[in-house]
Structure formats: structure tokens, C-alpha cells
Amino acid sequence: MPEATQTKMPEQVTVGVIDVAAFKNMAALLEYIVPAKGPVFAGSAIAVNPEKVLAASRNPQLREVIEAADIRYADGIGVVKAMRRRLGRHVERIPGCELWQELMLRAARFQVPVFIIGAKPEVLAQTRDKLSAAGTKLVGAVDGYFSDEAALIAQIKQTEPRIISVAMGSPRQELLIQRLRQAHPSCFYMGVGGTYDVYTGNVKRAPALWCKLNLEWAYRLLLQPSRIARQLGLLRYLWWYWTGKV
């Protein structure tokens, strides 16, 4: 791609202790990461939801990990509502799973080299095959059970990807991304959690209507009642929202 000036980052909104970029919608964020004309954004992105806001307020180390990301985008309706109220305008929720899938399609369109890391070997193999079939220029794939980080870094340097996604769960994936960026800075990095499992159908995502109504959290709770303790913690965030603390 020809060199061009990077699109300006949108204004930031402080939600709790985290500054979140107020991208108008997913299309705007995708254009920022992989411009139609210009180089791929070199940096990293992290999804921000109410759980992360609460955890960052209690854990300075986690807050540092989140703040180390260049792009912090709103993946959580509670965060979106706080931003809308603060800005007085519409801000869309950007689900990380959907963002990654759309980013892979955009990478295929512009033939941007991609490297994927994480998940179980069989899930990674399925992800690799599905991406390749969709036209993604995949230059490397390493599962989440690797033991030689130096060898991983050497492979990345050799293949020269411009997008790397890491599916290892937070904050492990973000800490790995920080180390990889030091070795290979001219790349866009994205932590994607369990996205490969969803992408390959190994984990079922909430039905479209539940997603549209922003009730994915309730669907996951029905499937995994053990999450109740985590969900009850969100009552604190709700209290912060109604009292204007976020």
C-alpha cells in the first residue's frame, strides 16, 4: 500500500479509570487499523467492558496492561452507555469477536499478511484452514501451548506479518503482545480471547436477537451458571453508572 497520513484517533472518554476511544462504529475502527490507502496501524487494541473497568479500578497492574494498548474500544453496552451520556451523541458497541472477523476479511481484501497465535492445536488448525479458504494471507500460526517464545519471535520476524491476533485470554495475551511488540513493532496486535473457538463453531455464540438486545451476558450466564459471581459484580458498575461515577 502507498504511504499516507494515519487517520486521526477519535476523542477519548474516561470510563471509570480507563480512557476509551469513541469510534463512531466498527467500520471507522477498521478503517483506522487497515486504511484503504496507507499502511496498517502499528500498535495494539484491547476491548473494554464493565468487567475490565471494575477490575482496573482494583488492580493497578491490570490497569497498566490496559493502558499500554494504543486503542481501547468499547466492547460492552455498559461502557457504550456511559460514553453516549458523556458525549451526547451515538457511539456503537464494537464486539471484539465480530471486529476480529471483519478485520480478517479486510486483511484478505488488501492482502495484508496475518499471523495467528493461541487456542488448542485442533482449534488453531481449524481457524487456519477457514481463514485460508476465505482468502486471508496467513503467514504463520502457532497454538497457545508453545514453549519457546524466542522461536515464536524468530518466526514472526522471518514471516513479517502486519497483523497478529493472540487468543490466550486476558491478561496473558496482552502481556505476550507487549513482549512481541518490542521485537516486531511494525505490526497491529489484537488480543481476541476465545474468538477462534467461536469462529470455528466449537463454542456457540448467543443468537442474533440476544446480541441485538445486548443480552449476550445473560445467554452466557444461562449456559454457565458458575458465572453468577462475576455477573453480580456488575451491580457495582450499574451503581457507578446511575450515580455518575462512569
N, C-alpha and C positions, 0 to 999 in steps of 0.2 A: 504493500500500500504506500502511496506517497505520503510524505510528511505533511502534517497540518497542525494547527493550533488545537490543543485539547479543549473540549467543551468545558465551560465554567461549571464548577461544582455548585449545586443549589444551596440555598441558605440552610443553616443548621438550627435545629430546635433541641433545646435541652429537655430531656425527659428523665426525671429523677436526677441521676448523676452522669447520664450519657448524652452526648451530642449526636443527634440523628439527622442525616441528610434528607431534606424534604423533596425527594424526587416526585414529580407530578404523577408518574405511573411507571410501570415496568419498561415500556418502550423507551422512555427517557433514560432510564438506568442502563439499558442495553446499549443505547447509542453512546453513552458516556464510556462504557467499557470497551466496546468494539465499534468505533465510529465508522460510518460508511466511507469517509475519506480521512485517513490518518492512522497513526499507529495505535495498537492495542494499549489500553491504560496499564501502566506498570505500577502495581500496588496490590492491595488486598481488600476484601469486602467481608463484612460479618453481619448476619441477621440479628436484629434486636427485637425482642418480645418482652412482655411484662416480667416473665421469669428472670430474664437476664438483667433487667432493670433492678429488680429486687435483690438478686444475688450480688450485683456490682455494688449496691449500696452497703452490703455487709462485708464484702470481700475485696480489699484493696488490690490484691494480686489479680483477681479476675477482672477488676475494673481496668487495670493496666493492660491486660490482654485485649480487652475490647477496644480500648482507646488506641491501641497500636495499629488497628485496621484503618486504612485510608478512607474507606467507605463504610458507614454504618447505616443500613437501610431498615425500614420499618416492616418487620415480619411479625405482626401481632396486632389485632384490632385495637387492643388497649393502648398501644403506642400510637397507632394511627389517630385514634380519637383525641388523645392528648395533643398531638401535633395540629390537628384540624382546629381545635379550640384555640390554641396559641396563635396560629397563623391567620385564622379567619377565612380559610379557603380549603378547597378539596385536596386531600392527599390520599392516594390509593395505597392499600396494603400490597406488599410485594412478597408473596410466599417464596421462601428460598428454594423449595423443590421445583416450582414452576420456573423460577428465574434461571436455575441451572439448565433445565431442559431447553428453554428458549435460547440461552447462551450457546448451548451446543449446536442448535440449529443455525444460529447466526455465525458461529465459527465455521460450520460446514459451508455456508453460503460464501464466506470470504476466504475460505481455505486457510484458516488460522490453525497452526499446529497445536494440538491439545495433548496433555499428559494427565492421566487419572491415577489417583492413589487411594487405597483404602478398601474396606469391606472384606468379606471372606473370599478366598480364591475362586470359588464357584460363582459367586455373585459378581465379582470383578470380571470374570471371563464372559458372563452373560452381558454385562454392561458394555464391555469392549466390542463384542460382536454386534450388539444392537446399534451402537454409535457408528461403527464402521459401515454397517448396512445403510445407515441414514446419510452417509457421505462425510462424516466427520474425519478430519485429517488427524488420526490418532497416531502419535509418535512414541507413546510409551504407556505402560500400565503395570502397576505394582500393587499387590494386595496389602492389607493393613497389618500383616503378620511378618513383615520384613524384619531382619535382624541387623542388617548392615546399612546404616544411614549414609555412610561415606560412599558406598556403592550406588545408592539411590541418587545421591547428589551428582556423582560422576555420570550416571545415565542421563540425568536431566541436562547437564552441561553438554553432553555429546549430541543429544537429540534436539536441543534448543527449542522447546515449546514456548508459546506465548500465552497460553492459558493452562493453569494447573488447578485441578479440583481435588480436595482431600476429604475423604469420608471416614473419619475416625472418632467422631464425637468431640464435644467441647469439654474442657479447653485443650485436649490433647492435639486436635487438628490445628488449632490456632498457634500453639507453641511450635509445632513442626513447621508451619508456614513461616513463622518468624525466622527459623534457622535456614530454611530453604531460600528465603529472600536474600539473606546475606550472601549466599553462594551464587544465586542466579536472580539478580534484581530486575532484569528487563522482562518481566512476566506479570500476568494478572493471576492472583491466587484467590481461591474461594473455598471456605470450609462448608461442607454440604451434609454432614451428619449421616442420616440413614437414607439419603436420596437415591443411591444406587439400588437399594432394596426395593424402593417404591417404583423406580424406573423399570426394573426388570420384572415387576409383579410378584416379588417374593413377600412383600408387605403391602397390604391393601390400604389405599388412602381413603379418606372419607368420601362418600358420594358427593356428586357435584352440588346438590341442593344444600347439603350441610356446609360445604365450603362457601357457597354463595351467601349463606346466612351467618358466616363466621363462627360456625359451631364445630369446627374440627376438633377443638379441645374436648368437647362433650362426647364426640364419637370415639376418640381415643380412650376416654375415661370408661365408656361402655365396654370397650374391648379389653382394657387393662384397668380393672378396679383398683389395683395397687397404686395407681397414680393419684389417688384421692388426697394423700398428704400434700403432694405438690400443688394440686388444684386449690386446696383450702388456703394455701399460702398466698394465692392470688387475691384473696379477700383483702389482704393488706394493700395491694396495688389499687383495688377498687376504692378503698377508703382514701388513699392518696389522691386518686382522680377526683373524687367528689369534694375533697377539701382543698383542691387546687395545688397540691404539692407536686403534681406532674402535669 
